[in-house]
């Protein structure tokens, strides 16, 4: 068995350590979500914490880890004798893999015993195994939403209730819930963020001395884990004893009226939804007092609790910056402080840094060993700065009508020139206010990653039938299996027990739900789009589609084109925050190499198809349809569009053409792509709530599916397509 890295040997990361330790003192806080960049000791800290939890007594043979001193009266393996003999063991650390099924998490009918013995038997899941221990979910932001719901419901109620396949079971499920995630890979929904008690942000230190300590300790641990752990055993024992002492003291901690009013006033001042934040802050503040060895909650406890419990509850959408206004927090606490609650202890219960050991790092030996296993030199080095593209020279103010826009293209290109001379700086246009966009769909039935956009066969959804397994057996369709096995049951005779089952009798469930797609934005950043008001509207529209992609669990990517080339501004990712940041600083100006933009999008999709073949793409081309770059720009753009259509790529063109005179070029481009064109005004969901649901028509002679949107008034109509006159 491998020796875990010592918790007290971690360098820095005080907020992360404090959040973990407070939950170990009082698991009722609701767990902790650790958000941070890769290589910041997240997983190492969680695994190290499990070794600090006090050993526990369990009922021998109980699969649900019942405490013999207070067994669960409803335990499926019970009833157990109160005060019976117990078995001592270490607290369990249970890891939930991202690809886990619902059966693996909550448990299910023991199919083998049901079919072979004819009895109903419950096979426990990971929630049962984690009872009274630690349940760790790495990359929790990649876990399917319905699994996160089950997980957090069990953590909030302290029990798991399973009702499926004729089995009804309830068992205790109280555990320390820890989730880790890298925000670059996508965010949790706000309603799921709220279910975590605390959230901490971690980043790698930029201090040279700290980074040296991390590397030195890691190298020492790799060289001899046992010797390194022995060097930190005294600090580990001291921290273990402190956790046990804080647990014993916790019931004696008093939450007075003054700190309780501060908690309520703080939650009201920051406009958090519901009452969960108040409860979490109260539990966190009492745990902080117990951790400091006190029996009364102070204003400093309330302040620290707010910094841990409120920032993630302030996020209304993925583009809101995390964090809390500490000046506003201090002002609120001061306004509701008790008359005798001054600043006698300005440094707080845990010292000036609020760390787990009364301020500062946990006890450390001089010239210690390494930090966590992910803090290696090659991972800790700061990433080189990405080259920043210089904004294009300011194009002339675009007037309504095609001539003025063409002039904008030509003049911007002339300003670019062929000499590479520097262009004057032009501030990027800010995005207009985002709105609720109508939903774009990929037609047909996919089999991609579960999400909430297009129809698909998924592991979770409504049951639509049964089929013979293709490879490994998925979810067993019990009724269909028994029906398939029924004709040959007489061969067993009257005395036969159980069900005579052959491999060909097995049937698995076929379910239909929703999938997430890859939404690739192809954005025209040429001179004809430079008019500030128009570019603000375009950015607002794309931002609205990004919000929609976030809610529907899509991956997003962005290709931009201007001057004479196209570039991948954002490779496909689950982080819509990154896409919004690239969109905000998007430079504009120059000619319109529309063909290059479409061809670069096709190349991105080709590579992504090899990485994730089951995720279907949707290309959203944001342009006015003008092609002015290179030789025969219009014909080359049409050929590129037909190549995308021939690949079977669903497309939508967001028509940005403005002015009284319109050429309908975006509509013609949409026709070549085998998709539809939607204006900025039509994109708003409140303009027409639905456009087309599940349309299957395609352009004549094309194999590309037409991407569609939804509309209640005309469910079977195609969106109108603009064509060139």
C-alpha positions as CSV (number, residue, x, y, z in Angstrom):
1,X,0.0,0.0,0.0
2,X,1.4,3.4,-1.0
3,X,2.2,5.9,1.7
4,X,0.2,9.1,1.3
5,X,1.9,12.5,1.3
6,X,1.7,14.1,4.8
7,X,-1.0,16.8,5.1
8,X,1.3,19.0,7.3
9,X,4.0,18.9,4.7
10,X,1.9,20.9,2.1
11,X,3.4,24.3,1.4
12,X,1.0,27.2,1.6
13,X,-2.6,26.6,0.4
14,X,-3.9,27.8,3.8
15,X,-7.5,28.4,2.6
16,X,-7.7,24.9,1.1
17,X,-6.3,23.3,4.3
18,X,-8.7,25.3,6.5
19,X,-11.7,24.4,4.4
20,X,-10.8,20.7,4.6
21,X,-10.1,20.8,8.3
22,X,-13.4,22.6,9.2
23,X,-15.4,20.0,7.3
24,X,-13.5,17.2,9.1
25,X,-14.6,18.9,12.4
26,X,-18.2,19.3,11.3
27,X,-19.2,17.4,8.1
28,X,-22.7,19.0,8.4
29,X,-21.1,22.1,6.8
30,X,-21.8,20.3,3.5
31,X,-18.4,19.7,2.0
32,X,-15.9,21.8,0.3
33,X,-15.3,22.5,-3.4
34,X,-11.7,23.2,-4.3
35,X,-11.3,25.2,-7.5
36,X,-7.8,25.8,-9.0
37,X,-5.4,25.4,-11.8
38,X,-3.7,22.1,-12.5
39,X,-0.8,21.2,-10.3
40,X,-1.9,22.9,-7.1
41,X,-2.1,19.9,-4.6
42,X,-5.8,19.5,-4.7
43,X,-5.9,15.7,-5.0
44,X,-2.9,15.3,-2.7
45,X,-4.5,17.4,0.0
46,X,-7.7,15.4,0.0
47,X,-5.9,12.0,0.1
48,X,-3.7,13.3,2.9
49,X,-6.7,14.5,4.9
50,X,-8.2,11.0,5.1
51,X,-5.3,9.7,7.1
52,X,-5.9,12.4,9.8
53,X,-9.5,11.4,10.5
54,X,-9.8,9.5,13.8
55,X,-10.2,5.7,13.6
56,X,-13.8,4.5,13.9
57,X,-15.7,1.6,15.3
58,X,-18.0,-0.3,12.9
59,X,-20.4,-3.2,13.3
60,X,-18.6,-6.3,12.0
61,X,-20.1,-7.5,8.7
62,X,-22.2,-4.4,8.1
63,X,-21.9,-3.1,4.6
64,X,-23.1,0.3,5.6
65,X,-20.4,1.1,8.3
66,X,-22.9,1.4,11.2
67,X,-21.5,2.6,14.5
68,X,-22.1,0.0,17.2
69,X,-22.6,2.7,19.8
70,X,-25.4,4.2,17.7
71,X,-26.4,1.9,14.9
72,X,-28.8,3.0,12.2
73,X,-32.2,1.5,13.2
74,X,-33.2,1.4,9.5
75,X,-29.9,-0.2,8.3
76,X,-30.6,-2.8,5.5
77,X,-28.1,-5.2,7.2
78,X,-29.7,-4.6,10.6
79,X,-31.1,-4.6,13.1
80,X,-27.9,-4.2,15.1
81,X,-27.4,-4.6,18.8
82,X,-26.9,-1.3,20.6
83,X,-23.5,-1.1,22.2
84,X,-22.4,-4.4,20.6
85,X,-18.8,-5.3,19.9
86,X,-17.2,-3.2,17.2
87,X,-14.4,-3.5,14.7
88,X,-11.8,-0.7,14.6
89,X,-10.8,0.6,11.2
90,X,-9.5,3.7,9.5
91,X,-12.0,6.1,7.9
92,X,-12.7,5.2,4.3
93,X,-11.7,7.5,1.4
94,X,-14.0,6.7,-1.5
95,X,-13.3,8.2,-4.9
96,X,-16.2,8.7,-7.3
97,X,-14.9,8.4,-10.9
98,X,-16.3,10.9,-13.5
99,X,-17.7,8.0,-15.6
100,X,-19.6,6.3,-12.8
101,X,-23.1,5.2,-13.3
102,X,-26.1,5.9,-11.1
103,X,-26.1,2.2,-10.0
104,X,-22.5,2.5,-8.9
105,X,-23.3,5.6,-6.9
106,X,-26.5,4.8,-5.1
107,X,-26.6,1.0,-5.5
108,X,-29.2,-1.2,-7.2
109,X,-30.9,-4.6,-7.4
110,X,-28.4,-7.5,-7.2
111,X,-29.3,-8.8,-10.7
112,X,-27.3,-12.0,-10.3
113,X,-29.2,-13.1,-7.2
114,X,-32.5,-11.9,-8.5
115,X,-32.2,-14.0,-11.7
116,X,-30.4,-17.0,-10.2
117,X,-32.1,-17.3,-6.8
118,X,-35.3,-15.4,-7.4
119,X,-34.8,-13.0,-4.4
120,X,-34.7,-9.3,-4.1
121,X,-31.3,-8.2,-2.8
122,X,-29.7,-4.8,-2.6
123,X,-26.2,-4.2,-3.8
124,X,-24.8,-1.1,-2.0
125,X,-23.1,1.7,-4.0
126,X,-20.4,4.2,-3.2
127,X,-22.6,6.3,-1.0
128,X,-22.9,3.4,1.4
129,X,-19.2,2.8,1.4
130,X,-18.5,6.4,2.1
131,X,-20.7,6.6,5.2
132,X,-18.7,8.1,8.1
133,X,-15.7,8.6,5.8
134,X,-14.7,10.9,2.9
135,X,-16.3,10.9,-0.5
136,X,-13.9,12.5,-3.1
137,X,-15.0,13.6,-6.5
138,X,-12.2,14.7,-8.8
139,X,-13.2,16.9,-11.7
140,X,-16.7,17.3,-10.2
141,X,-17.5,19.8,-12.9
142,X,-17.3,17.0,-15.5
143,X,-19.7,14.7,-13.5
144,X,-23.2,14.5,-15.0
145,X,-25.7,16.9,-13.4
146,X,-28.1,14.2,-12.2
147,X,-25.3,12.4,-10.5
148,X,-24.2,15.6,-8.8
149,X,-27.8,16.1,-7.7
150,X,-28.0,12.6,-6.1
151,X,-24.6,13.1,-4.5
152,X,-25.4,16.5,-3.0
153,X,-28.9,15.5,-1.9
154,X,-27.4,12.6,0.1
155,X,-24.8,14.9,1.6
156,X,-27.5,17.4,2.7
157,X,-29.9,14.8,4.1
158,X,-27.4,12.4,5.6
159,X,-29.1,9.5,4.0
160,X,-29.6,7.8,0.6
161,X,-33.0,6.6,-0.6
162,X,-33.1,4.1,-3.4
163,X,-36.4,3.1,-5.2
164,X,-35.8,1.1,-8.3
165,X,-36.4,-2.3,-9.9
166,X,-38.8,-3.3,-7.1
167,X,-36.2,-2.5,-4.4
168,X,-36.9,0.2,-1.8
169,X,-33.9,0.9,0.5
170,X,-32.9,3.7,2.8
171,X,-29.5,3.8,4.5
172,X,-27.4,6.4,6.3
173,X,-24.9,8.3,4.1
174,X,-23.1,10.9,6.2
175,X,-19.7,11.7,4.8
176,X,-17.2,14.5,4.3
177,X,-17.8,15.6,0.7
178,X,-14.9,17.0,-1.2
179,X,-14.9,18.1,-4.9
180,X,-12.0,19.4,-6.9
181,X,-12.1,21.0,-10.3
182,X,-10.1,23.1,-12.8
183,X,-12.3,26.0,-13.9
184,X,-10.6,25.9,-17.4
185,X,-12.5,22.7,-18.0
186,X,-15.9,24.2,-17.4
187,X,-18.0,25.4,-14.5
188,X,-20.6,23.9,-12.2
189,X,-24.1,25.3,-12.5
190,X,-24.9,28.0,-9.9
191,X,-27.6,25.8,-8.4
192,X,-25.1,23.0,-7.9
193,X,-22.4,25.4,-6.6
194,X,-24.9,26.4,-3.9
195,X,-25.1,22.8,-2.6
196,X,-21.4,22.8,-1.6
197,X,-20.9,24.2,1.8
198,X,-17.6,26.0,1.2
199,X,-15.5,26.9,-1.8
200,X,-11.9,27.8,-1.9
201,X,-9.7,29.0,-4.7
202,X,-6.1,27.8,-5.0
203,X,-3.3,29.0,-7.2
204,X,0.3,28.1,-7.4
205,X,2.6,30.4,-5.5
206,X,4.6,32.9,-7.5
207,X,7.1,33.3,-4.6
208,X,10.4,31.7,-5.5
209,X,11.1,30.5,-1.9
210,X,7.8,28.7,-1.7
211,X,8.2,27.0,-5.1
212,X,11.7,25.9,-4.0
213,X,10.2,24.3,-0.9
214,X,7.6,22.5,-3.0
215,X,10.2,21.0,-5.2
216,X,12.6,20.1,-2.4
217,X,9.9,18.3,-0.4
218,X,8.5,16.5,-3.4
219,X,11.9,15.1,-4.4
220,X,12.6,13.9,-0.8
221,X,9.2,12.2,-0.7
222,X,9.8,10.5,-4.1
223,X,13.2,9.3,-2.9
224,X,11.9,7.6,0.3
225,X,8.2,8.0,1.1
226,X,8.4,6.1,4.4
227,X,11.3,8.2,5.7
228,X,9.7,11.4,4.6
229,X,6.4,10.5,6.3
230,X,8.3,9.6,9.5
231,X,9.8,13.1,9.6
232,X,6.3,14.6,9.6
233,X,4.7,12.0,12.0
234,X,4.8,14.3,15.0
235,X,3.1,17.1,13.2
236,X,0.5,14.7,11.7
237,X,-0.2,13.3,15.2
238,X,-0.7,16.8,16.7
239,X,-3.1,17.7,13.9
240,X,-5.0,14.5,14.3
241,X,-5.4,15.1,18.0
242,X,-6.5,18.7,17.3
243,X,-9.3,17.4,14.9
244,X,-10.5,15.0,17.6
245,X,-10.5,17.7,20.3
246,X,-12.4,20.1,18.1
247,X,-15.0,17.4,17.3
248,X,-15.5,16.9,21.1
249,X,-15.8,20.6,21.8
250,X,-18.1,21.4,18.9
251,X,-21.4,20.6,20.8
252,X,-20.5,23.0,23.5
253,X,-19.9,26.0,21.2
254,X,-22.5,28.7,21.6
255,X,-23.8,30.8,18.7
256,X,-25.0,34.0,20.4
257,X,-27.6,36.4,19.1
258,X,-25.0,39.0,18.0
259,X,-23.0,36.7,15.6
260,X,-26.2,35.1,14.4
261,X,-27.6,38.6,13.5
262,X,-24.3,39.3,11.7
263,X,-24.7,36.1,9.7
264,X,-28.2,36.9,8.7
265,X,-27.3,40.5,7.8
266,X,-24.3,39.4,5.7
267,X,-26.3,37.0,3.7
268,X,-29.0,39.6,3.1
269,X,-26.5,42.3,2.2
270,X,-24.9,40.0,-0.5
271,X,-28.3,39.0,-1.8
272,X,-27.7,35.2,-1.7
273,X,-30.6,33.0,-2.7
274,X,-32.5,31.0,-0.1
275,X,-31.4,30.2,3.5
276,X,-28.7,27.6,2.9
277,X,-26.0,30.2,3.1
278,X,-27.1,31.3,6.5
279,X,-27.0,27.7,7.8
280,X,-23.6,27.0,6.3
281,X,-22.2,30.2,7.7
282,X,-23.5,29.3,11.2
283,X,-22.0,25.8,11.1
284,X,-18.7,27.1,9.7
285,X,-18.5,29.8,12.4
286,X,-19.1,27.3,15.2
287,X,-16.5,24.9,13.6
288,X,-14.0,27.8,13.5
289,X,-14.6,28.5,17.2
290,X,-14.1,24.8,18.1
291,X,-11.0,24.6,16.0
292,X,-9.6,27.6,17.9
293,X,-10.5,25.9,21.2
294,X,-13.3,28.3,22.1
295,X,-16.9,27.8,23.1
296,X,-18.2,31.1,21.8
297,X,-18.4,32.4,18.2
298,X,-16.8,35.8,17.5
299,X,-17.2,38.3,14.7
300,X,-13.9,37.1,13.3
301,X,-15.4,33.6,13.0
302,X,-18.3,35.1,11.1
303,X,-16.1,37.0,8.8
304,X,-13.9,34.0,8.0
305,X,-17.1,31.9,7.5
306,X,-18.4,34.4,5.0
307,X,-15.2,34.4,3.0
308,X,-15.5,30.6,2.6
309,X,-19.3,30.2,2.3
310,X,-20.5,33.1,0.2
311,X,-18.3,33.8,-2.9
312,X,-19.6,30.9,-5.0
313,X,-23.2,31.8,-4.0
314,X,-22.8,35.2,-5.5
315,X,-22.3,33.9,-9.1
316,X,-25.5,34.3,-11.2
317,X,-23.9,33.3,-14.4
318,X,-20.5,31.9,-15.5
319,X,-19.1,35.3,-16.4
320,X,-19.5,36.7,-12.9
321,X,-16.1,37.1,-11.2
322,X,-15.8,35.0,-8.1
323,X,-14.9,36.6,-4.8
324,X,-16.5,38.8,-2.2
325,X,-16.3,42.6,-1.6
326,X,-14.4,42.5,1.7
327,X,-15.0,46.2,2.4
328,X,-18.7,45.7,2.1
329,X,-18.4,42.6,4.3
330,X,-16.5,44.5,7.0
331,X,-19.0,47.4,6.9
332,X,-21.9,45.0,7.3
333,X,-20.3,43.2,10.2
334,X,-19.5,46.5,11.9
335,X,-23.1,47.7,11.5
336,X,-24.4,44.6,13.3
337,X,-21.7,44.1,15.8
338,X,-22.6,43.7,19.5
339,X,-21.8,46.8,21.7
340,X,-18.9,45.0,23.3
341,X,-17.7,43.3,20.1
342,X,-14.8,45.6,19.2
343,X,-11.6,44.9,17.4
344,X,-9.8,43.3,20.4
345,X,-8.7,40.4,18.2
346,X,-8.1,41.9,14.8
347,X,-6.1,39.0,13.6
348,X,-8.9,36.5,14.1
349,X,-9.1,33.2,15.9
350,X,-6.4,31.6,13.8
351,X,-3.9,34.4,13.7
352,X,-3.3,36.9,10.9
353,X,-3.5,34.4,8.1
354,X,-6.5,32.4,9.3
355,X,-4.6,29.2,8.7
356,X,-5.3,25.9,10.2
357,X,-2.5,26.2,12.8
358,X,-3.4,29.6,14.2
359,X,-1.8,31.6,11.4
360,X,0.8,30.6,8.9
361,X,1.7,27.2,7.5
362,X,1.3,23.9,9.4
363,X,4.4,22.9,11.5
364,X,7.3,22.5,9.1
365,X,10.8,21.3,9.5
366,X,13.5,23.5,8.1
367,X,14.9,22.4,4.8
368,X,11.9,20.1,4.4
369,X,11.0,17.8,1.6
370,X,8.7,18.2,-1.3
371,X,5.2,19.6,-1.7
372,X,2.4,17.7,-3.4
373,X,2.9,15.3,-6.2
374,X,1.5,17.6,-8.8
375,X,3.9,20.4,-7.9
376,X,6.8,19.3,-10.1
377,X,9.1,21.8,-11.7
378,X,7.7,21.2,-15.2
379,X,4.2,21.8,-14.0
380,X,4.9,24.7,-11.7
381,X,6.7,26.9,-14.1
382,X,4.5,29.8,-15.2
383,X,3.1,29.4,-18.6
384,X,4.8,31.7,-21.1
385,X,2.7,34.7,-22.1
386,X,0.7,34.2,-25.2
387,X,1.5,36.6,-28.0
388,X,-1.0,39.4,-28.0
389,X,-2.3,40.3,-31.4
390,X,-2.2,44.0,-32.1
391,X,-5.6,45.5,-32.9
392,X,-6.2,46.5,-36.4
393,X,-6.2,50.2,-37.4
394,X,-9.5,51.9,-36.8
395,X,-11.8,51.4,-39.8
396,X,-14.0,54.3,-41.0
397,X,-17.3,54.6,-39.3
398,X,-19.6,52.2,-41.1
399,X,-22.7,53.9,-42.5
400,X,-25.8,52.0,-43.4
401,X,-25.6,50.4,-46.8
402,X,-23.2,48.1,-48.5
403,X,-21.0,50.7,-50.2
404,X,-19.8,52.3,-46.9
405,X,-19.1,48.8,-45.5
406,X,-17.0,47.9,-48.5
407,X,-15.1,51.1,-48.1
408,X,-14.4,50.0,-44.6
409,X,-12.9,46.8,-45.7
410,X,-10.8,48.4,-48.4
411,X,-9.5,51.3,-46.3
412,X,-8.7,49.0,-43.4
413,X,-6.8,46.7,-45.7
414,X,-4.9,49.6,-47.1
415,X,-4.0,50.8,-43.6
416,X,-2.7,47.3,-43.0
417,X,-0.6,47.5,-46.1
418,X,2.1,44.9,-47.0
419,X,4.9,46.6,-45.0
420,X,3.9,45.4,-41.6
421,X,3.8,48.9,-40.2
422,X,2.3,49.2,-36.8
423,X,-1.4,50.1,-36.6
424,X,-2.8,52.6,-34.1
425,X,-4.4,51.1,-31.0
426,X,-8.2,50.9,-31.2
427,X,-10.1,49.8,-28.0
428,X,-12.2,46.7,-28.5
429,X,-16.0,47.3,-28.5
430,X,-17.6,46.1,-25.4
431,X,-20.3,43.5,-25.6
432,X,-23.9,44.6,-25.3
433,X,-26.1,43.1,-22.6
434,X,-26.6,39.3,-23.2
435,X,-30.2,38.1,-23.6
436,X,-32.0,34.7,-23.6
437,X,-31.2,33.2,-27.0
438,X,-33.5,30.8,-28.8
439,X,-32.1,27.3,-28.8
440,X,-30.2,25.9,-31.7
441,X,-30.4,22.2,-32.3
442,X,-28.4,19.6,-34.3
443,X,-31.1,17.5,-36.1
444,X,-31.3,13.8,-35.9
445,X,-30.5,11.4,-33.0
446,X,-27.0,11.4,-31.7
447,X,-25.2,9.2,-29.2
448,X,-22.9,11.8,-27.6
449,X,-22.1,13.1,-24.2
450,X,-25.1,13.7,-22.0
451,X,-26.2,17.3,-22.0
452,X,-29.2,19.4,-22.7
453,X,-29.2,20.5,-26.4
454,X,-30.0,17.9,-29.1
455,X,-31.8,14.6,-29.0
456,X,-29.7,11.6,-28.4
457,X,-29.5,8.0,-27.1
458,X,-27.9,8.4,-23.6
459,X,-27.4,6.4,-20.5
460,X,-29.9,8.6,-18.7
461,X,-33.3,9.7,-19.9
462,X,-36.7,8.3,-20.6
463,X,-36.8,4.6,-21.5
464,X,-37.9,4.1,-25.1
465,X,-37.4,0.4,-25.6
466,X,-34.9,-2.5,-25.2
467,X,-32.3,-4.1,-27.4
468,X,-29.7,-6.9,-27.5
469,X,-26.4,-5.6,-26.0
470,X,-23.8,-4.3,-28.3
471,X,-20.6,-5.3,-26.6
472,X,-20.7,-4.9,-22.8
473,X,-24.1,-5.0,-21.2
474,X,-25.4,-1.6,-20.2
475,X,-28.5,-1.1,-18.0
476,X,-30.4,-4.4,-17.9
477,X,-34.0,-4.2,-19.1
478,X,-35.4,-6.7,-16.6
479,X,-38.9,-7.1,-18.1
480,X,-37.6,-7.5,-21.6
481,X,-35.0,-10.0,-20.4
482,X,-37.6,-12.1,-18.6
483,X,-39.9,-12.0,-21.6
484,X,-37.1,-13.2,-23.9
485,X,-36.3,-16.0,-21.5
486,X,-39.9,-17.1,-20.9
487,X,-40.3,-19.5,-23.9
488,X,-37.7,-22.0,-22.6
489,X,-38.5,-22.1,-18.9
490,X,-40.3,-25.4,-19.2
491,X,-37.0,-27.1,-19.8
492,X,-36.2,-26.5,-16.1
493,X,-39.1,-28.7,-14.8
494,X,-41.3,-28.0,-11.8
495,X,-38.5,-28.4,-9.3
496,X,-36.2,-25.9,-10.9
497,X,-35.3,-22.8,-8.9
498,X,-34.7,-19.4,-10.3
499,X,-34.8,-18.4,-13.9
500,X,-33.2,-20.3,-16.8
501,X,-31.3,-17.5,-18.5
502,X,-29.2,-17.7,-21.7
503,X,-26.9,-15.0,-23.1
504,X,-29.2,-14.3,-26.0
505,X,-32.0,-13.5,-23.6
506,X,-30.3,-10.4,-22.2
507,X,-31.8,-7.1,-23.1
508,X,-30.5,-3.6,-22.3
509,X,-32.4,-0.5,-21.8
510,X,-32.6,2.0,-24.7
511,X,-33.1,5.5,-23.4
512,X,-33.5,8.9,-25.1
513,X,-32.4,12.1,-23.6
514,X,-30.3,15.1,-24.6
515,X,-26.7,15.4,-25.5
516,X,-24.2,18.2,-25.4
517,X,-22.7,19.4,-28.6
518,X,-19.5,21.1,-29.8
519,X,-20.6,24.7,-30.7
520,X,-17.9,26.2,-32.8
521,X,-18.2,29.9,-33.4
522,X,-16.7,31.3,-36.7
523,X,-16.6,35.0,-36.1
524,X,-16.0,37.6,-38.8
525,X,-13.7,40.3,-37.4
526,X,-13.1,42.2,-40.6
527,X,-13.4,45.9,-41.4
528,X,-17.1,45.6,-42.4
529,X,-17.9,44.5,-38.8
530,X,-15.9,47.3,-37.2
531,X,-18.7,49.7,-36.6
532,X,-18.7,50.0,-32.8
533,X,-22.4,49.7,-32.3
534,X,-22.7,46.7,-34.6
535,X,-19.7,44.9,-33.0
536,X,-21.2,45.4,-29.6
537,X,-24.4,43.9,-30.7
538,X,-22.5,41.0,-32.3
539,X,-20.5,40.3,-29.2
540,X,-23.7,40.5,-27.1
541,X,-25.3,37.9,-29.3
542,X,-22.3,35.5,-29.2
543,X,-22.2,36.0,-25.4
544,X,-25.8,35.1,-25.2
545,X,-25.1,31.9,-27.2
546,X,-22.2,31.1,-24.9
547,X,-24.5,31.4,-21.9
548,X,-26.9,29.0,-23.6
549,X,-24.0,26.6,-24.3
550,X,-23.0,26.8,-20.7
551,X,-26.5,25.9,-19.5
552,X,-26.7,23.0,-22.0
553,X,-23.3,21.5,-21.2
554,X,-21.7,22.0,-24.5
555,X,-18.1,22.4,-25.5
556,X,-17.3,25.6,-27.3
557,X,-14.6,26.8,-29.6
558,X,-13.9,30.0,-31.6
559,X,-12.3,30.7,-35.0
560,X,-11.9,34.3,-36.0
561,X,-11.0,35.6,-39.5
562,X,-9.8,39.0,-40.7
563,X,-7.2,40.6,-43.0
564,X,-5.8,37.6,-44.9
565,X,-6.0,34.7,-42.5
566,X,-8.1,32.8,-39.9
567,X,-6.9,31.7,-36.5
568,X,-8.2,29.5,-33.7
569,X,-8.9,32.0,-31.0
570,X,-10.0,29.3,-28.6
571,X,-9.6,25.5,-29.1
572,X,-12.7,23.4,-28.1
573,X,-13.1,23.6,-24.4
574,X,-15.8,23.3,-21.7
575,X,-14.9,26.7,-20.3
576,X,-17.2,29.3,-21.7
577,X,-15.4,31.9,-19.4
578,X,-12.3,31.5,-21.6
579,X,-14.4,32.0,-24.8
580,X,-16.0,35.1,-23.3
581,X,-12.6,36.5,-22.4
582,X,-11.3,36.0,-26.0
583,X,-14.4,37.5,-27.4
584,X,-14.1,40.6,-25.2
585,X,-10.6,41.5,-26.6
586,X,-11.3,40.5,-30.2
587,X,-9.4,42.8,-32.6
588,X,-11.2,43.9,-35.8
589,X,-10.3,45.4,-39.1
590,X,-9.0,44.4,-42.6
591,X,-10.5,42.4,-45.4
592,X,-12.9,39.4,-45.0
593,X,-11.2,36.0,-45.7
594,X,-14.4,34.1,-45.3
595,X,-13.2,31.0,-47.1
596,X,-10.1,30.8,-44.8
597,X,-12.4,31.0,-41.7
598,X,-14.6,28.2,-42.9
599,X,-11.7,26.0,-43.9
600,X,-10.0,26.6,-40.5
601,X,-13.3,25.6,-38.8
602,X,-13.4,22.4,-40.9
603,X,-9.9,21.6,-39.8
604,X,-10.7,22.1,-36.1
605,X,-13.7,19.8,-36.5
606,X,-11.6,17.2,-38.2
607,X,-9.2,17.1,-35.3
608,X,-11.9,17.2,-32.7
609,X,-13.8,14.4,-34.4
610,X,-10.8,12.1,-33.9
611,X,-10.6,13.1,-30.2
612,X,-14.3,12.8,-29.4
613,X,-16.2,11.1,-32.3
614,X,-19.5,10.9,-30.5
615,X,-19.9,14.6,-29.9
616,X,-21.8,16.2,-32.8
617,X,-20.7,19.7,-33.9
618,X,-22.8,22.8,-34.6
619,X,-21.0,25.6,-36.5
620,X,-22.3,29.1,-35.8
621,X,-20.9,31.5,-38.4
622,X,-21.2,35.2,-37.3
623,X,-20.8,37.4,-40.4
624,X,-22.5,39.7,-42.8
625,X,-21.6,37.4,-45.6
626,X,-19.2,39.7,-47.4
627,X,-16.1,37.9,-48.8
628,X,-13.3,40.3,-49.9
629,X,-10.0,38.6,-49.2
630,X,-7.9,36.8,-51.8
631,X,-8.7,35.9,-55.4
632,X,-12.3,35.1,-56.3
633,X,-13.3,35.5,-52.6
634,X,-17.0,34.8,-53.0
635,X,-16.6,31.6,-55.1
636,X,-13.9,30.3,-52.7
637,X,-16.2,31.0,-49.7
638,X,-19.0,29.1,-51.4
639,X,-16.7,26.1,-52.1
640,X,-15.5,26.1,-48.5
641,X,-19.1,26.2,-47.3
642,X,-20.1,23.2,-49.5
643,X,-17.1,21.2,-48.1
644,X,-18.5,21.7,-44.5
645,X,-22.0,20.7,-45.7
646,X,-20.6,17.6,-47.4
647,X,-19.1,16.6,-44.0
648,X,-22.5,16.5,-42.5
649,X,-21.9,19.5,-40.2
650,X,-25.0,21.3,-38.9
651,X,-24.7,25.0,-39.4
652,X,-26.4,28.3,-38.5
653,X,-25.4,31.7,-39.9
654,X,-25.9,34.7,-37.6
655,X,-26.7,37.4,-40.2
656,X,-25.0,40.7,-39.1
657,X,-25.8,42.7,-42.2
658,X,-27.1,46.2,-41.3
659,X,-28.5,49.1,-43.2
660,X,-31.6,49.7,-45.4
661,X,-30.0,48.0,-48.5
662,X,-29.3,44.4,-47.8
663,X,-27.7,41.9,-50.3
664,X,-28.7,38.7,-48.5
665,X,-25.2,37.3,-48.7
666,X,-25.5,35.6,-45.3
667,X,-28.6,33.8,-46.5
668,X,-26.8,32.6,-49.6
669,X,-23.9,31.4,-47.4
670,X,-26.4,29.5,-45.2
671,X,-27.8,27.8,-48.2
672,X,-24.3,26.6,-49.2
673,X,-23.8,25.4,-45.7
674,X,-27.0,23.5,-45.8
675,X,-28.2,25.4,-42.7
676,X,-30.3,28.4,-41.9
677,X,-29.7,32.1,-41.4
678,X,-30.9,34.1,-38.4
679,X,-30.7,37.8,-37.9
680,X,-29.5,39.4,-34.6
681,X,-33.1,40.4,-33.9
682,X,-34.5,36.9,-34.6
683,X,-32.0,35.3,-32.3
684,X,-33.7,36.7,-29.2
685,X,-36.0,34.0,-27.7
686,X,-38.6,36.7,-26.8
687,X,-38.9,37.7,-30.5
688,X,-40.4,34.3,-31.5
689,X,-40.0,31.7,-28.7
690,X,-39.5,28.8,-31.1
691,X,-38.4,28.6,-34.7
692,X,-38.2,24.9,-35.6
693,X,-38.0,21.8,-33.4
694,X,-36.2,18.8,-34.8
695,X,-36.4,19.8,-38.5
696,X,-34.9,17.2,-40.8
697,X,-35.0,18.9,-44.1
698,X,-31.7,19.7,-45.9
699,X,-30.8,21.7,-48.9
700,X,-31.4,19.8,-52.1
701,X,-28.3,17.8,-53.2
702,X,-26.6,18.2,-49.8
703,X,-26.1,15.6,-47.1
704,X,-25.5,18.3,-44.4
705,X,-28.2,18.5,-41.7
706,X,-29.8,21.9,-41.2
707,X,-29.3,23.2,-37.7
708,X,-32.6,24.4,-36.3
709,X,-34.1,26.4,-33.5
710,X,-37.4,26.0,-31.5
711,X,-40.8,28.0,-31.9
712,X,-44.2,27.2,-30.4
713,X,-46.3,28.9,-33.1
714,X,-44.9,27.0,-36.1
715,X,-43.3,23.7,-34.9
716,X,-43.0,22.3,-38.4
717,X,-41.7,25.2,-40.3
718,X,-38.2,25.9,-41.6
719,X,-36.6,29.3,-40.7
720,X,-36.6,31.6,-43.7
721,X,-33.4,31.7,-45.5
722,X,-32.1,34.8,-47.2
723,X,-30.6,34.4,-50.7
724,X,-28.7,36.8,-52.8
725,X,-30.9,38.7,-55.3
